[in-house]
Structure formats: C-alpha cells, structure tokens
Amino acid sequence: MPPGITTLAADAPTLSAANTGFMLICSALVMLMTPGLAFFYGGMVRVKSTLNMLMMSFISLGIVTILWVLYGFSLAFGTDIGSVIGWSSDYVGLSGIGITQLWDGYTIPVYVFAVFQLMFAVITPALISGALADRVKFTSWALFITLWVTVVYFPVAHWVWGAGGWLYELGVIDFAGGTAVHINAGAAALGVILVIGKRVGFKKDPMRPHSLPLVMLGAGLLWFGWFGFNAGSWLGNDDGVGAVMFVNTQVATAAAMLAWLGYEKLRHGSFTTLGAASGAVAGLVAITPSGGAVSPLGAIAVGAIAGVLCAMAVGLKYKFGYDDSLDVVGVHLVGGVAGSLLVGFFATGGVQSDAKGLFYGGGLDQLGKQAVGVFAVLAYSLVVSAVLAFILDRTIGMRVDEDDEISGIDQVEHAETAYDFSGAGGGAAPRTTAPAPAPGTTAAPQTKKVDA
C-alpha cells in the first residue's frame, strides 16, 4: 500500500470524485469482511460457542474504531518518529483535518484514507480470535484487543506503510497487508495460545464445525470484500495497478482453492466444503502482499503454492501440540509468510514498482528484503502478544472456568444461545409402542427410532 507522497505545489493533485467514491465503496467492502469473518469462524466452532465467536469479531468493530479515531491513525500514519512510530496532533480525534484536505500525493481526502485504513485495523485483531475459540473470557478478549492494537498493530502498520517507516524505507513490498495484517495476526495467535493452553478435550473429543453452510457464507463474504481490501489499497484507479490487483485476487484465490482440494483428495480421499472455504481464504491471504507485484500467471503460482502449504500446515497443531482452534496459524501466518516471500521470486518489475524477483532477473535482493519484513513482524508480534496474554492471564485471567468451557461459553459469557429450539414446535414424537398388525399378518420388529 503506498503511503503519502509529498509533491510540489505546482504538481499537487486535486480531489477526484471518482477515486473518492471508489475508495468509500472499498472501505465498506472491507468493513463487510469482519462480519464475514464472524460467520466463517462461527460456523467452524461447536454450537455452544457460536455466539461468542461472532461477538469476538463484532466487538473489534467497536473498540478499534474508537481507538483509531482517538490516537490510532496518528500512531500509524502520523509524522514519522525514528522510523518506528508516527504522531501528528492534527490526527488525534481526527480533529485537525479539513473536509477537503487530501492525503499527500493522492486525489482522495484524508478522511477517506483514514476510514479505509480503519477497516484494516478492525479486522486484524478479529483474525486472532479464531485461534482462541471456546475458552477466553470476553472481557479479557476486549482488553487484549485494546492493548494489542495499541502496542502491536499501530506500530507495525507504520513500519510497513507509514512514510518513514523502516520496512517501507527498506523496500519491503506489502501491497495490502501480508505482513501488517496476516503475519501480524497469525503470529499473535500463536503467541497467545502458547500462553493460555489447549481447549478441554483437545485431540480427544470431536470438535467438528457445527454449520458448514455458515462457513461457506462467511468465506463468500470474505472473498467478495477482499476485492475492496486488495484493489482499494492502491488508493485510486488512475494507472491500472488496482485493476491488476483485482484480477490477481480472483486468480490466486481460485488456484489456492483448487490446490487445497487436490491435496485434500490425495491425502484424505475427499473434497470437503471446509477445504474449499479454507483454500479460498489461504489464496486471499497469500495474494494480499504480492498481487501488485506479480502477473496473473504469477498469481496462479502464488495461490497454488499457498493452497498446498496451508493445507499441510493446519495439521501441525496435532504434531506439535498447540491448539490453534480454527487454523489461524496454519492459514494466516503460513499464507502471509508464503505470499510475502513469493514476491521475491515472482515480482515482474512491471506493475506497482520496478522491483524484480529471482525468476525475472532480479536476483536475491528483493527476496532478502521480504524475508527481513516477514521475520521482523513475526518475531515482534509473537513475543509482544505472548507477553500481553501472560500479563492478562496472571491478573484478571484469560480463560473461563473449565466447567463453563465444557457447558458452553455462549451461555456463560453472553446469557444466550445461537439456536433456540424450544418454540420450534413438534416434529414427530418417538414411538413407544408398535402399531397393531393388520389381520392375518405378523408385526415386523421396529428397527428405526423416530427423532423428536
């Protein structure tokens, strides 16, 4: 994503109604991704945790929005301080911004850029929640979001996208959030689950998704919203780069879904709907950092590689014993790492920048820069997130009681259940006696129970 670019007064752009309208639509699409993520995660958990999973995403819309207005935008995109953080008093409370003031070097108002970036800040902590299903106190989760976006997301967003941020100045390519969003969230998820431990019954009890149609609905909403997430990150439509990113988003997602399903068929013998949904998300994750640097053929390669790698990675939790409930590490961390590093191989030098990857004659230079960005964000987020979780766990407690976890976190934390069958009426009652046989016949034994 391009940060603000200072231009000479004579060359200063003027407000574009077309680009402004486009970016407002993209912002709304990215906002839709958070409810889509809620449905995606909500269908993957057991019935007793459905509402909690939905709420863990929805609460981010409330908390992060307020923090972003108060100080988050200033920390992420204010005037650079030491290449690690930003600060501009005019951005505090968004109070010193004129309604027609343009984001430096672009044809959209600062308000539009701020709200677009807000939606990225909202969904990033929501991604973490999938790793923590079934076992985290809602108040602790809300406080964790508050602390995490303040000390992890806002600084990392400045590193990657802020003018003067050290990873941006290094030349790390991250078109729309492979490092700042997906590696950041995936590493945070790993750090937290290493602190809070496994669910009761992990590797012993079946913990299958309770509603695969809900999962598919969520995946479809994510796919739809991701076009705003990715294509909008060029902040306009004046040079065609956003159009390339739009195409690559579709192409890589399709390739990843097919690759995941192919791996799944070879490995487990079936094409599953959960695999299709997860594969699509893996492709979306991987193309997020790379889609502005590769060709459509490169996007196929990025998607296919990510689809297989993520499908393989989701099983690592059983091998190494960490309970990543809904595969945030396997999909978002691994997919983000893959997509970010593959820039160093498949960048053509003819789309968003002239940086070329290894396969296009660029040598190892860009790959090295990508690796620095990947592992810097991964290490920082992993360590700081684990520390935050440890502090919260030792003070107010991160986990619900074991009995509450077993009985269901929805009832304990929200005093509600996702599905109320008490007023559904009837259905057939169980038969307690066999019907009388017709004259001259023998009663057949009843072998099938009729469910209520």
DAZINOR-V94350 format. One record per backbone hydrogen bond with DSSP energy under -0.5 kcal/mol. CO is the residue of the C=O (numbers start at 1). NH is the residue of the N-H. If there is no record, write none. Layout:
{{CO:NH} {CO:NH}}
This chain:
{{8:11} {8:12} {9:12} {15:17} {16:20} {17:21} {18:22} {19:23} {20:24} {21:25} {22:26} {23:27} {24:28} {25:29} {26:30} {27:31} {28:32} {29:33} {30:33} {30:34} {31:34} {31:35} {32:36} {33:37} {34:38} {35:39} {36:40} {37:41} {38:42} {39:43} {40:44} {41:44} {41:45} {43:210} {43:211} {45:210} {46:49} {47:50} {48:410} {49:53} {50:54} {51:55} {52:56} {53:57} {54:57} {54:58} {55:59} {57:60} {57:61} {58:61} {58:62} {59:63} {60:64} {60:65} {61:65} {62:66} {63:67} {64:68} {65:69} {66:70} {67:71} {67:72} {68:73} {69:93} {71:75} {72:76} {73:77} {74:78} {75:86} {79:87} {81:84} {81:85} {83:166} {85:81} {87:79} {88:91} {88:92} {89:92} {90:96} {91:94} {92:95} {98:101} {101:110} {103:106} {104:5} {107:16} {108:103} {109:113} {110:114} {111:115} {112:116} {113:117} {114:118} {115:119} {116:120} {117:121} {118:122} {119:123} {120:124} {121:125} {122:126} {123:127} {124:128} {125:129} {126:129} {127:130} {128:131} {129:132} {130:133} {130:326} {131:325} {132:135} {135:400} {137:141} {138:142} {139:143} {140:144} {141:145} {142:146} {143:147} {144:148} {145:149} {146:150} {147:151} {148:152} {148:153} {149:154} {152:156} {153:157} {154:158} {155:159} {156:160} {157:161} {157:162} {158:162} {159:167} {159:168} {162:165} {165:169} {166:170} {167:171} {167:172} {168:171} {172:174} {177:181} {177:182} {178:183} {179:184} {181:185} {182:186} {183:187} {184:188} {185:189} {186:190} {187:191} {188:192} {189:193} {190:194} {191:195} {192:195} {192:196} {193:197} {199:202} {201:204} {201:205} {211:215} {212:216} {213:217} {214:218} {215:219} {216:220} {217:221} {218:222} {219:223} {220:224} {221:225} {222:226} {223:227} {224:227} {225:228} {225:229} {226:230} {227:231} {227:232} {228:232} {230:233} {231:234} {232:235} {233:2} {240:244} {241:245} {242:246} {243:247} {244:248} {245:249} {246:250} {247:251} {248:252} {249:253} {250:254} {251:255} {252:256} {253:257} {254:258} {255:259} {256:260} {257:261} {258:262} {259:263} {260:264} {261:265} {262:266} {263:267} {264:268} {264:269} {264:270} {265:269} {270:272} {272:276} {273:277} {274:278} {275:279} {276:280} {277:281} {278:282} {279:283} {280:284} {281:285} {282:286} {283:287} {284:288} {285:288} {285:289} {286:290} {287:291} {288:176} {289:175} {290:293} {290:294} {292:352} {293:348} {293:349} {295:299} {296:300} {297:301} {298:302} {299:303} {300:304} {301:305} {302:306} {303:307} {304:308} {305:309} {306:310} {307:311} {308:312} {309:313} {310:314} {312:315} {313:316} {314:317} {315:318} {315:319} {316:320} {317:321} {322:324} {323:325} {324:327} {327:331} {328:332} {328:333} {329:334} {331:335} {332:336} {333:337} {334:338} {335:339} {336:340} {337:341} {338:342} {339:343} {340:343} {341:344} {342:345} {342:346} {343:347} {344:358} {345:359} {347:357} {353:351} {355:349} {357:360} {357:362} {358:361} {362:365} {364:368} {365:369} {366:370} {367:371} {368:372} {369:373} {370:374} {371:375} {372:376} {373:377} {374:378} {375:379} {376:380} {377:381} {378:382} {379:383} {380:384} {381:385} {382:386} {383:387} {384:388} {385:389} {386:390} {387:391} {388:392} {389:393} {390:394} {391:395} {392:396} {392:397} {398:137} {401:405} {402:406} {403:407} {404:408} {408:412} {409:413} {410:414} {410:415} {410:416} {411:415} {419:421} {421:424} {438:441} {445:447} {449:451}}
